[in-house]
Amino acid sequence: MDRAGTAGRVLGHPHVRVEGRAKVTGAAVYASDHRDGPVAHAALVTSTIACGRVTGFDRRAAEAVPGLLAILTHRDCAGAIAPVRHLMAGGFVNSAHRPLASDRVTYAGQIVALVVARTPEAAARAAALLGVGYEAEPAAGSFDDPGAEAVRLADLKPGHADIAKGDPEAAWAAAAARVEARYETPIQHHNPIELFTTRCAWDGDRLTVHEPTRYVGAVRHGLAAQLGLDPDRIRVVSGLLGGHFGSKFALSQHTALIALAARRLGCPVSLVPTRRQGFTIANYRPESRHDIRLAADRDGRFTALVHEAAVITSRFDPFAMEGADVTASLYACPALRTQERAVRVDRNTPGPMRAPPEVPYLFALESAVDEMAWHLGLDPIELRRRNDTATDPVSGRPFSTRPLMACFAAGAQAFGWEHRLPGAGAMRDGPWRVGLGCAASVRPVKIAAAMMRIRLSPDGAAEVATAHHEIGNGITTLLAMGLADRLGVPVERVSVRLGDTALPPAGISGGSSTTTSLMNALALGCDQLRGQLSRALTAPGRPFAGCEPDSLRLVGGRLLAPDGRALRCPEAVGLLDPAGIETLAEFVPAGSKPDALDSLRAGHIGLTLGGDHLAWAFGAQFAEVRIHAETGEIHVPRLTGAFAAGRVLNPLTAKSQLTGGMIWGLGSALLEETVLDGAAYRNPDLAEYLVPSAADIGAVEALLVPDPDAHVNALGVKGLGELGIIGVNAAIANAVFHATGRRIRRLPIRIEDLL
């Protein structure tokens, strides 16, 4: 660890999180922790039917609760909130559905009333006592239910196009080896520890919102559109997030309701919903189906791939997670066809969940690749090697780097893949059947425009400020490290301000784009400040007069001239301005639209893939499973992952991200499933929604594979937050087949599948 702040010697070395002590000691402040003055407390009432209408309310018992302040229903709020489009459709919200806009019920768990009281206990009590009458109608819950409506994704989402290349039908007919199967993944919910809270306070016509969100800009501009306000009159503060994993996505449905309640009551109002309510007031990963046809010649080279996918979405939003573009481009194949459909049902709108398309789509493809390896009698890694490619088979563009097989080589060596016996059921340890499986992990690199203010003070301190978000990924630490690395300020003297619309705007925390976007913006800002210093200090009468500005070097917190003259950074700053100097960096990545900065300022999502090359991060996942021959009990004693994600800026937090993702991947394979009963979720809590616990986790190892990439962006950074979870479910399913000879194509894998 470099604590001296020597320029150029901080990034790339391990550094503990600068906000870590505050988090583990309880000093960290989250959105619902703000207690500046008296506040009223809200509670939600949610529907018990999935489709129909509200016929009336019995308010008598609720109104008898001491401390009750208000009960708001559609009779009070109809017309008060203007419609706004979904974030992914050019709007700002996580769902275009407006609760309390009418008596219509469109999904189970929809908000049908808001209760406000002086204490959270009184609000919860009154909400529980409010009687709601319904007139129910038939509801479609999932794929095969009457009334479910299938639509082509190309018809639902402008810009989406299914892929067609070559003649996959002819190649399928002529193939020496074929795999044809359906793979299915379940509904999954994010379940962050910090709930979906909101606190709204008015000061005249100005609104301040404290809400955990991964896009404060969308919350600000979305609320302005909903409430008819100037965005400049709204301030949104997020601060630290207690997890989101893809949820806390844009503007929530309930935020405007809390703002309305606060305005009508004339006091701040705070909402802390229950975990059960979080299953329907936020989004989720929808269930998916994947029909794969994979053909190969006798040597194992793929000749055709057909991937037909279907995912669930709501009736009222054009949101559906597409992902066949990734599966079509992963391996060399001359004949390709994809078809993606969305199935509309009577449920709340789904949304991104960490590695949104890759987790379900790669489960299907990597399972099919493993099936092909068994069919051909090839080692699964060897089959992947024979189908590796330096160019995208769809577009013909070259990959910026393609270290997939380097990841498999590093992972196989660390995992001990050479000890794998090839026959299904061939490895035993007493009563335990032992299986080893592997799968690829890939993630396209995304990047976005960002703005950042950087300030240097004469006392040697520095500040980085941008309206991005610390979601637990360690970006606060990376920004402090990055400034220390480029300007020679000790890490401990750098303060980082995030998560506030009062700061320069930045985009969404998603798509593994935070590091790629913000660190490039930081580098630009630091270069601007160094330029200011160099130009000013080489002017006549200044300490480096006569030197070329570009000849000055920054080493150990000092500016050095070629002739040996030196000046400490704080002294240099003080010579320019006793109050300090600052700059505003406006970073626009290659491939962005011309209006990228204007779009950013307006709160619109602006992720881009950018560049002339196909830039992906890669990985290889390895899993050992043990299955008891008599009980079917499943253990995963070992997970090993090898990952190549460009330049790694902090190996300590990078490995933390990757191992956390691998553990979540285990949960995706064996535990996580939201169960439907009709069109309602029946296990919306952490008692029955199963997630991995310490007892479920064996040895987890994440390896970092060198991946220098001169094409991806100026810093060579690819982002790796979502890479760790991808492919783990397939690796475990493939290991289960190796152990038992039983191919499980529907997740999660449970004991009853193996008895």
Secondary structure, 3 states (H helix, E strand, C coil): CCCCCCCCCCCCCCCCCCCHHHHHHCCCCCHHHCCCCCCEEEEEEECCCCCEEEEEEECHHHHCCCCEEEEECHHHHCCCCCCCCEHHHCCCECCCCCCCCCCEECCCCCEEEEEEECCHHHHHHHHHHCEEEEEECCCCCCCCCCCCEEEEHHHHCCCCCCCEECCHHHHHHHCCEEEEEEEEECCECCCCCCCCCEEEEEECCEEEEECCCCCHHHHHHHHHHHHCCCHHHEEEECCCCCCCCCCCCCECCCHHHHHHHHHHHCCCEEECCCHHHHHHHCCCECCEEEEEEEEECCCCCEEEEEEEEEEEEECCCCCCCCCHHHHHHHCCCCCEEEEEEEEEECCCCCCCCCCCCHHHHHHHHHHHHHHHHHHHCCCHHHHHHHCCCCECCCCCCEECCCCHHHHHHHHHHHHCHHHCCCCCCCEEECCEEEEEEEEEEEEECCECCEEEEEEECCCCCEEEECECCCCCCCHHHHHHHHHHHHHCCCHHHEEEECCECCCCEECCCCCCCHHHHHHHHHHHHHHHHHHHHHHHHCCCCCCCCCCCHHHCEEECCEEECCCCCEEEHHHHHHHHCCCCEEEEEEECCCCCCCCHHHHHHCCCCCCECCCCCECEEEEEEEEEEEEECCCCCEEEEEEEEEEECECCCCHHHHHHHHHHHHHHHHHHHHCCCCCEECCEECCCCCCCCCCCCHHHCCEEEEEECCCCCCCCCCCCECCCCCHHHCCHHHHHHHHHHHHHCCCCCECCCCHHHCC
